[in-house]
Amino acid sequence: MLIQPYQLYVERTDEAHNMARFYAMTIEPNLFGEVSLTRRWGRIGAQGQTKVQHFAREQDAVAAFLYLLRQKRSRGYRVTPSVTQH
């Protein structure tokens, strides 16, 4: 059981380079008692790609979540609170 919900949606836009990307992550329990980190990314307005990773412990999923968050922030992705999530 998750202690708290983990959910993130960030965007990176640069009109000069015709760049409009999104990256979304959630941590959720699955039916087998594991924890799943679901990642979605792609061009804003498109379906994008999805990847799901399964972890036996919530701490491992949270560590991966935080690592990816730091990685995306360093590449210029920013939280956009007024945007409707996909």
Secondary structure, DSSP 8 states (H G I E B T S, - for coil): --SS-EEEEEEEEEGGGTEEEEEEEEEEE-TTS-EEEEEEEEETTS--EEEEEEESSHHHHHHHHHHHHHHHHHTT-EE-TTS---
